[in-house]
Amino acid sequence: MKRLSGFSSIGAASAISGALLGSALVFGGVLEHAAARTSRQQPAMEHWLEPSPPTSPALVRQGRKLFLDSCAHCHGADAAGDEGPDLHDLQVSDRYIAHMITFGEPHEMPSFAKKHDTKDIAALTAYLRSLES
């Protein structure tokens, strides 16, 4: 009979530790989701899932022209930052760049949805990807 109570103690301890581990994993997922909503950067794995966008010297030139017209007044003509951040060696996905250009960031960056279409945004993204630090 004593052996049976020993097994039940182990079972109870296992159940409690499993419940605690499960709670910690769920809480971690909630925190990760909340951080992703407020973060400006997308998870790095997203780069693996996205195909590389087509780039060409002409697309980069077009993107630079658009950048100088729309973005240089905040990010500087060399994109090294002024009022806006430095845009060299961005560690975000192309989807994130397109989202920021399209929708902006309240109180920080205006939306360019009415000014730039998807082709313009692809050119701007190609230009930003061409920047070296």
For each residue, the residues with C-beta under 8 A, 3 or more apart:
1: 4 5
2: 5 6
3: 6 7
4: 1 7 8
5: 1 2 8 9
6: 2 3 9 10
7: 3 4 10 11
8: 4 5 11 12
9: 5 6 12 13
10: 6 7 13 14
11: 7 8 14 15
12: 8 9 15 16
13: 9 10 16 17
14: 10 11 17 18
15: 11 12 18 19
16: 12 13 19 20
17: 13 14 20 21
18: 14 15 21 22
19: 15 16 22 23
20: 16 17 23 24
21: 17 18 24 25
22: 18 19 25 26
23: 19 20 26 27
24: 20 21 27 28
25: 21 22 28 29
26: 22 23 29 30
27: 23 24 30 31
28: 24 25 31 32
29: 25 26 32 33
30: 26 27 33 34
31: 27 28 34 35
32: 28 29 35 36
33: 29 30 36 37
34: 30 31 37 38
35: 31 32 38 39
36: 32 33 39 42 43
37: 33 34
38: 34 35
39: 35 36 42
40: 92 96 100 105
41: 91 92 96
42: 36 39 46 92 93 95 96
43: 36 46
44: 47 91
45: 48 49
46: 42 43 49 50 93 95 96
47: 44 50 93
48: 45
49: 45 46
50: 46 47 93 94 95
51:
52: 55
53: 94 122 125 126
54: 59
55: 52 59 60 126 129 130
56: 59 60 126
57: 60 61
58: 61 62
59: 54 55 56 62 63 122 123 126 127
60: 55 56 57 63 64 123 126 127 130
61: 57 58 64 65
62: 58 59 65 66 123 127
63: 59 60 66 67 123 124 125 126 127 128 130
64: 60 61 67 68 127
65: 61 62 68 69
66: 62 63 69 70 71 116 120 123 124 127
67: 63 64 70 71 72 75 79 124 127 128
68: 64 65 71 72 77
69: 65 66 72
70: 66 67 112 115 116 124
71: 66 67 68 74 75 79 84 124
72: 67 68 69 75 76 77 79
73: 82 83
74: 71 82 83 84 109
75: 67 71 72 79 80 81 82 83 84 85 86 87
76: 72 79 80 81 82 84
77: 68 72
78:
79: 67 71 72 75 76 86 87 88 128 131
80: 75 76 86 87 88
81: 75 76 84 85 86 87
82: 73 74 75 76
83: 73 74 75
84: 71 74 75 76 81 87 108 109
85: 75 81
86: 75 79 80 81
87: 75 79 80 81 84 90 128 131
88: 79 80 131 132 133
89: 131 132 133
90: 87 97 128 129 131
91: 41 44
92: 40 41 42 96 97
93: 42 46 47 50 96 97
94: 50 53 97 98 125 129
95: 42 46 50 98 99
96: 40 41 42 46 92 93 99 100
97: 90 92 93 94 100 101 121 124 125 128
98: 94 95 101 102 118 121 122 125
99: 95 96 102 103
100: 40 96 97 103 104 105 109
101: 97 98 104 112 116 121 124 125
102: 98 99 111 112 113 116 121
103: 99 100 111 113
104: 100 101 108 109 110 111 112
105: 40 100 108 109
106:
107:
108: 84 104 105
109: 74 84 100 104 105
110: 104
111: 102 103 104 114
112: 70 101 102 104 115 116
113: 102 103 116
114: 111
115: 70 112 120
116: 66 70 101 102 112 113 120 121 124
117: 120 121
118: 98 121 122
119: 122 123
120: 66 115 116 117 123 124
121: 97 98 101 102 116 117 118 124 125
122: 53 59 98 118 119 125 126
123: 59 60 62 63 66 119 120 126 127
124: 63 66 67 70 71 97 101 116 120 121 127 128
125: 53 63 94 97 98 101 121 122 128 129
126: 53 55 56 59 60 63 122 123 129 130
127: 59 60 62 63 64 66 67 123 124 130 131
128: 63 67 79 87 90 97 124 125 131
129: 55 90 94 125 126
130: 55 60 63 126 127
131: 79 87 88 89 90 127 128
132: 88 89
133: 88 89
